[in-house]
Amino acid sequence: MGTDFITLASSRFSVRRFSDKKVEQEKIDSILHAGQLAPTACNNQPQKIYVLQSEEALKTLQKCKYSHFGETLAFLVCYDSSLCWTREFDSKASGDIDASIVATHMMLEAWELGIGSTWIMHFIPEAVKEEFNLPDSVIPVCILVMGYPSQDAVPSAQHGTKKDMNDMVTVL
Ligand SMILES: Cc1cc2nc3c(=O)[nH]c(=O)nc-3n(C[C@H](O)[C@H](O)[C@H](O)COP(=O)(O)O)c2cc1C
């Protein structure tokens, strides 16, 4: 039996220090499967996910972002702008939202399997597009750096700070 959702979500924190132990292919497959199960607008499934696991790919990734946590695996989560749904009234497109739900599924499945991650938005999109030869229509949304947490990996100081429910919720 898996962990219940609130227990899983409350125990997760952004892991910014990884051990050298490689994530097994079976776990990588489960994490990708969790991304496949995510809801997307109109079920268009515009997500495109690049699995960076070779030493070369991980080294190339370092050129595209500012923080380096010794990750042994990273998922570059993108969407294809030619596939996502667009709202007709104001042309708002679903791609960022779809890809973010996909990435959230992956992050939580990883945690359930004992794999830590940090969501990275602070990357250079042009560098990512060029280094990994993304087609023009493929837009990178986030990099999920992953790996087994190092023994001394701890939550950041701000991890536990949550706003009051009253600041978050309006009941009408
Ligand atoms: C959209 C988004 C962008 C983020 N970008 C970065 C980033 O570029 N670098 C980083 O170290 N953490 C990044 N994070 C992680 C957040 O800082 C972290 O989730 C937040 O401080 C709460 O901490 P916790 O994940 O430990 O609960 C990002 C998280 C989200 C959701």
The ligand as a Gaussian input file, in Angstrom:
#p B3LYP/6-31G(d) Opt

LIG

0 1
 C        7.489000      27.299000     -10.258000
 C        8.634000      26.981000      -9.345000
 C        9.904000      27.429000      -9.650000
 C       11.002000      27.097000      -8.838000
 N       12.268000      27.440000      -9.237000
 C       13.325000      27.099000      -8.455000
 C       14.663000      27.367000      -8.875000
 O       14.914000      27.868000      -9.971000
 N       15.671000      27.025000      -8.036000
 C       15.462000      26.420000      -6.834000
 O       16.412000      26.132000      -6.115000
 N       14.194000      26.122000      -6.416000
 C       13.138000      26.444000      -7.190000
 N       11.860000      26.091000      -6.819000
 C       11.633000      25.404000      -5.527000
 C       10.970000      26.348000      -4.518000
 O       11.898000      27.312000      -4.075000
 C       10.427000      25.527000      -3.348000
 O        9.473000      24.609000      -3.828000
 C        9.783000      26.402000      -2.285000
 O       10.750000      27.231000      -1.671000
 C        9.089000      25.580000      -1.194000
 O       10.024000      24.689000      -0.620000
 P        9.767000      23.120000      -0.628000
 O        9.687000      22.649000      -2.043000
 O       10.946000      22.543000       0.113000
 O        8.471000      22.896000       0.098000
 C       10.785000      26.378000      -7.638000
 C        9.483000      25.911000      -7.334000
 C        8.438000      26.186000      -8.186000
 C        7.066000      25.631000      -7.860000

